[in-house]
Amino acid sequence: MAIEDNPVKTTAPAKGFRHAPVPRWLLGLGPLVLIALLMGLFTLLNGPGLSKLSEGVPPKEEVAVEEIRLLPGEIVITARNEGPDPVSIAQVNVSDYYATFTQSRETMAPLESSTLNVSYNWVDGDPYEIALVTSNGGKIMTAIDAAAPSPERGTSFFGLMALLGIYVGVIPVALGMLWMPFIRRSSDSWVRVLLGVTVGLLGFLAFDATLEGMELVAENGAFGGTLVVFLGALLAYLVLEGTDAWMRRHQDLSDLGQPAALPPRRLALLIAIGIGLHNMGEGLAIGSAYAVGSLALGATLIVGFAIHNTTEGLAIVTPLSKEPPHLARLAVLGLIAGAPAIAGALVGATVYQPALSAFLLGVGAGAVAQVAIKLLPMMKDRTGKIFTPLTSAGIILGLGVMFATGLLVQA
């Protein structure tokens, strides 16, 4: 007798009351609100149980002197509090003389700055040692190697800064672009060598800008110190990479997901942008140095900058070796690369801040490094190799030229 299989009948669970799903944005915002509430409560209660940790511990006073301006009968000092505790400047000692002074802030909170107007009849050409004495007896030391009057910031001053930007930015880049006819008549092998030279030039600019930015904030820990240089470099690199990926997706420049070499026009534009960002940081440093009287702008220095930056024009036109020579396009590329030096000089002469200068130099370093990497696919020979004896020699030549010309602009 066959036993008939009776399937087990299951009954659906009774439908109860269901809560509406919590919005996803609220799930993400909730922990942030709780963290903010906890931090606010911790601050209001002044760290319950931790008050004894600071008993008998002297405050940490870290002050950086960011700028010194010399006016007739007066020394104007800009100082910034880099430490975690408030700082008050009680006395100013100039070469063993306690001078009278006024200040914009009696007490500097963390990261705040104060401008001190010190009454002192300084002598042109003399050196001075300055000590800012805090209310707790600490001393912040700085020095003036050779006193010189700071330039007046008027119309003629800003005109001089604009002219300086043209001298060190626009004119050298334009001169370097005059190599365009030579590049157009060069063979493929020579073009690969010149591309290697361009990679060497850009690589040197990246390292040079990074080191210069780190030097600016070596003794200034406000706003992260040397970290702002790497933050600027990483930011510029990621922005340019993201922009390039977006343009590739919208213009279908990839083949089955494999990245292709950039079109020469776009690559030249990226090079001009990267060099322009670098020149803005360079102009910022030059303008700020001149504003505080620490840079002698002689004819030799201008010639040095011109020779050093002329190679930047070569870097822009090299990818265009097989493109029609449109003068309007070349002029626009030259302005993109050179004109930011004018803006940098004007900003540096008026609102100089070491962290800002270092950040912009880092931005320039990241930009030119990104462009140098994008140049590598264009250096491939017929076998698909990038680094050949010719291209390697070109890179070494580019590094050597930039190093040699850089010796001319040691200010």
C-alpha positions in Angstrom: 0.0 0.0 0.0 1.6 3.3 -1.1 1.8 5.9 1.4 0.8 9.2 0.0 3.1 12.1 0.8 1.3 14.9 2.3 3.2 18.1 1.9 3.6 20.2 5.1 1.5 23.3 4.8 3.1 26.4 6.1 1.2 29.4 7.1 2.5 32.9 6.5 3.3 34.7 9.6 0.8 37.2 10.7 1.5 40.6 9.4 2.1 42.9 12.3 2.7 46.6 12.5 5.8 47.6 10.5 7.8 50.7 11.2 8.7 53.0 8.3 12.3 52.5 7.2 14.7 55.1 8.6 16.1 57.4 5.9 19.7 56.6 5.0 20.9 60.2 5.5 19.5 60.1 9.0 21.5 56.9 9.8 24.7 58.7 8.6 23.9 61.9 10.5 23.0 60.3 13.8 26.5 59.3 14.9 27.8 62.8 14.0 25.1 64.5 16.1 25.9 62.2 19.1 29.7 62.9 18.7 29.0 66.7 18.6 26.8 66.5 21.7 29.4 64.5 23.6 32.2 66.9 22.7 30.1 69.9 23.7 29.2 68.3 27.0 32.8 67.4 27.6 33.9 71.0 26.9 31.2 72.5 29.1 32.2 70.3 32.0 35.9 71.1 31.4 36.9 67.4 31.1 35.6 65.7 34.2 38.3 64.1 36.3 41.1 65.5 34.1 41.7 68.9 35.8 44.5 67.6 37.9 46.6 66.7 34.8 47.4 70.4 34.2 48.2 71.3 37.8 51.7 72.7 38.1 52.4 72.4 34.4 53.6 75.6 32.7 51.7 76.7 29.6 53.2 75.7 26.3 54.2 78.9 24.4 55.0 78.4 20.7 55.0 81.6 18.7 56.3 82.1 15.1 57.3 85.4 13.6 55.7 85.5 10.2 56.7 89.0 8.9 58.9 91.9 9.8 58.4 95.3 8.1 60.7 98.3 8.7 59.1 101.7 8.5 60.7 105.1 9.5 61.2 104.9 13.3 59.1 101.7 13.6 59.4 97.9 13.3 56.2 96.1 12.5 56.2 92.5 13.5 53.5 89.9 12.7 53.5 86.9 15.2 51.2 83.9 15.3 50.5 81.5 18.2 51.2 78.0 17.1 50.8 76.3 20.5 47.7 75.0 22.4 47.7 77.7 25.1 47.0 81.4 24.9 50.1 83.6 24.7 50.5 87.3 25.7 53.5 89.4 24.6 54.6 91.5 27.5 57.9 93.1 26.3 59.9 93.6 23.1 63.7 93.6 23.3 65.6 95.0 20.3 69.3 94.4 20.6 69.2 94.6 24.4 66.9 97.6 24.4 63.3 97.3 25.7 61.2 99.3 23.3 57.7 100.6 23.7 55.1 98.9 21.5 51.4 98.5 20.7 49.8 95.3 19.6 46.5 94.4 17.8 45.8 91.6 20.3 46.7 91.6 24.0 46.3 87.8 24.1 46.7 85.4 21.1 44.5 82.3 21.2 45.8 79.2 19.4 46.4 80.0 15.7 45.6 83.7 16.1 48.1 86.3 15.0 49.0 89.7 16.4 50.6 92.8 14.8 53.2 94.5 17.1 54.2 98.1 16.2 57.5 98.7 17.9 58.9 102.2 18.3 62.6 102.0 17.4 64.9 104.2 15.4 66.7 101.6 13.4 69.7 102.4 11.3 69.8 101.4 7.6 72.2 98.4 7.0 72.6 97.5 10.7 71.8 94.0 12.0 69.3 93.5 14.9 68.3 90.7 17.3 64.7 90.9 18.5 63.2 89.0 21.4 59.5 88.9 22.1 59.1 88.3 25.8 55.8 86.6 26.9 53.9 87.2 30.1 55.4 84.0 31.5 59.0 85.0 30.8 59.4 83.0 27.6 61.4 84.4 24.7 60.7 84.2 21.0 63.9 85.1 19.1 64.1 86.5 15.6 66.7 88.6 13.7 67.1 91.2 11.0 70.3 90.6 9.1 70.6 94.0 7.5 67.9 96.6 8.1 66.4 98.2 5.0 63.1 100.2 4.6 60.2 98.1 3.4 58.7 99.3 0.1 55.5 101.4 0.1 52.5 99.4 -1.0 51.1 101.9 -3.5 50.3 101.9 -7.2 53.9 101.9 -8.3 54.6 99.0 -6.0 51.9 96.8 -7.5 52.9 97.9 -11.0 56.4 96.6 -10.1 55.0 93.3 -8.9 53.1 92.9 -12.1 56.2 93.7 -14.1 58.2 91.2 -12.1 55.6 88.5 -12.8 55.9 89.2 -16.5 59.7 89.1 -16.4 59.9 85.7 -14.5 56.7 84.1 -15.9 55.2 85.3 -19.2 58.4 86.2 -21.1 60.5 83.1 -20.3 57.6 80.8 -21.2 57.0 82.6 -24.5 60.7 82.4 -25.4 60.7 78.7 -24.7 57.8 78.1 -27.0 59.9 79.4 -29.9 61.4 75.9 -30.1 58.2 74.8 -31.8 59.6 74.9 -35.4 62.6 72.9 -34.3 60.4 70.2 -32.7 58.1 70.0 -35.7 61.0 69.2 -38.0 62.5 66.6 -35.6 62.2 62.8 -36.2 60.2 60.5 -34.0 63.3 59.5 -32.1 64.2 63.1 -31.4 60.7 63.9 -30.3 60.9 61.0 -27.8 64.2 62.4 -26.5 62.5 65.8 -26.1 59.6 64.2 -24.3 62.1 62.7 -21.9 63.6 66.1 -21.4 60.1 67.4 -20.6 59.5 64.7 -18.1 62.9 65.6 -16.5 61.9 69.3 -16.4 58.6 68.6 -14.8 60.0 66.1 -12.3 62.6 68.7 -11.2 59.9 71.3 -10.8 57.9 68.9 -8.6 60.8 68.1 -6.3 62.0 71.8 -6.2 58.5 73.1 -5.3 58.1 70.5 -2.6 61.4 71.3 -1.0 60.8 75.1 -1.2 57.4 74.8 0.4 58.8 72.7 3.2 61.5 75.2 3.8 58.9 78.0 4.1 57.1 76.3 7.0 60.1 74.5 8.5 59.9 76.7 11.6 56.2 77.4 11.4 53.9 74.7 12.7 50.7 76.6 12.3 48.0 75.0 10.1 49.9 71.7 9.9 53.4 72.9 9.1 55.0 70.8 6.3 51.9 68.7 6.0 50.2 71.6 4.0 52.8 71.0 1.2 51.8 67.4 0.8 48.1 68.2 1.2 48.3 70.7 -1.7 50.3 68.2 -3.9 47.8 65.4 -3.2 44.8 67.6 -3.8 46.1 68.9 -7.1 47.1 65.4 -8.3 43.6 63.9 -7.4 41.7 66.8 -9.0 43.6 66.5 -12.2 43.3 62.8 -12.3 39.5 63.0 -11.6 39.1 65.6 -14.3 41.0 63.5 -16.8 38.9 60.4 -15.9 35.7 62.5 -16.3 36.8 63.7 -19.7 37.7 60.3 -20.9 34.3 58.9 -19.9 32.4 61.6 -21.7 34.6 61.6 -24.8 35.1 57.9 -25.1 38.8 58.0 -25.1 39.4 54.6 -23.7 39.5 51.3 -25.6 37.8 48.4 -23.9 38.7 49.8 -20.5 42.3 50.3 -21.3 43.6 53.8 -20.8 44.9 55.5 -24.0 47.5 58.2 -24.3 46.1 61.7 -23.9 45.5 63.7 -27.1 48.4 66.1 -27.6 46.3 69.3 -27.3 44.9 68.2 -24.0 48.3 67.1 -22.7 49.8 70.5 -23.7 46.9 72.2 -21.8 47.6 70.1 -18.7 51.3 70.9 -18.8 50.5 74.6 -19.1 48.1 74.4 -16.1 50.6 72.5 -14.0 53.4 75.0 -14.9 51.0 77.9 -14.2 50.2 76.6 -10.7 54.0 76.2 -10.1 54.7 79.7 -11.3 51.9 81.1 -9.1 53.7 79.6 -6.0 57.0 80.9 -7.3 55.5 84.4 -7.8 54.0 84.3 -4.4 57.4 83.5 -2.8 59.1 86.3 -4.8 56.5 88.9 -4.1 56.5 88.2 -0.4 60.3 88.2 -0.2 60.5 91.6 -2.0 57.7 93.0 0.3 59.8 92.4 3.4 63.1 93.6 1.7 64.9 90.3 1.7 65.3 89.9 -2.1 67.6 92.0 -4.2 65.9 92.2 -7.6 69.0 92.9 -9.8 69.4 92.4 -13.5 71.4 89.2 -12.8 68.5 87.6 -10.9 66.0 88.5 -13.6 68.2 86.9 -16.2 68.6 83.9 -14.1 64.8 83.4 -13.7 64.4 84.0 -17.5 66.9 81.2 -18.3 65.5 78.9 -15.7 61.8 79.3 -16.8 62.5 79.3 -20.5 62.6 75.5 -20.5 59.0 75.5 -19.3 57.9 76.7 -22.8 59.7 73.8 -24.3 57.7 71.4 -22.1 54.4 72.9 -23.4 55.1 72.7 -27.1 56.8 69.3 -27.2 53.6 67.2 -27.2 52.4 69.4 -30.1 55.1 68.3 -32.5 52.6 66.8 -35.0 49.8 69.4 -34.5 49.1 72.4 -36.8 50.9 75.5 -35.3 47.9 77.7 -34.3 49.4 80.9 -32.9 46.3 81.7 -31.0 46.3 78.4 -29.2 50.0 78.7 -28.4 49.4 82.3 -27.0 46.7 81.0 -24.7 48.8 78.1 -23.5 51.7 80.6 -22.8 49.4 82.9 -20.8 48.0 80.0 -18.8 51.5 78.9 -17.9 53.1 82.3 -17.3 50.4 84.8 -16.2 49.8 83.1 -12.7 53.3 84.4 -11.8 51.8 87.9 -11.9 48.9 87.0 -9.6 51.3 85.2 -7.3 53.6 88.2 -7.0 50.7 90.6 -6.2 49.2 88.3 -3.6 52.6 87.5 -2.0 53.4 91.2 -1.7 50.1 92.0 0.1 48.7 89.1 2.1 51.8 86.9 2.7 51.2 83.9 4.9 53.8 81.1 5.0 51.3 78.3 5.1 49.4 79.6 2.1 52.6 80.0 0.1 53.7 76.4 1.1 50.2 75.1 0.1 50.3 76.7 -3.3 53.8 75.4 -3.9 52.5 71.9 -3.0 49.6 72.4 -5.5 52.1 73.2 -8.2 54.3 70.2 -7.3 51.3 67.8 -7.5 50.1 69.3 -10.8 53.4 69.0 -12.6 54.0 65.5 -11.2 50.6 64.4 -12.5 51.4 65.8 -16.0 54.8 64.1 -16.0 53.2 60.8 -15.5 50.7 61.4 -18.3 53.6 62.1 -20.6 55.1 58.6 -20.2 52.9 56.8 -22.7 53.9 59.2 -25.5 57.6 58.1 -25.0 56.9 54.6 -26.2 59.0 53.3 -29.1 57.8 50.8 -31.7 58.4 47.9 -29.3 56.2 49.6 -26.6 59.1 50.4 -24.3 59.0 53.7 -22.4 62.5 53.8 -20.8 65.0 53.4 -23.6 68.6 54.7 -23.7 67.3 57.8 -25.6 64.4 58.6 -23.4 66.4 58.0 -20.2 69.1 60.3 -21.5 66.4 62.9 -22.2 65.1 62.7 -18.6 68.7 63.0 -17.2 69.3 66.0 -19.5 66.1 67.7 -18.4 67.0 67.3 -14.7 70.5 68.5 -15.4 69.4 71.6 -17.2 66.9 72.6 -14.5 69.5 72.1 -11.8 72.1 74.1 -13.6 69.8 77.0 -14.4 68.4 76.8 -10.9 71.8 77.8 -9.6 71.3 81.2 -11.3 68.2 82.1 -9.2 69.5 81.6 -5.7 68.1 84.7 -4.0 
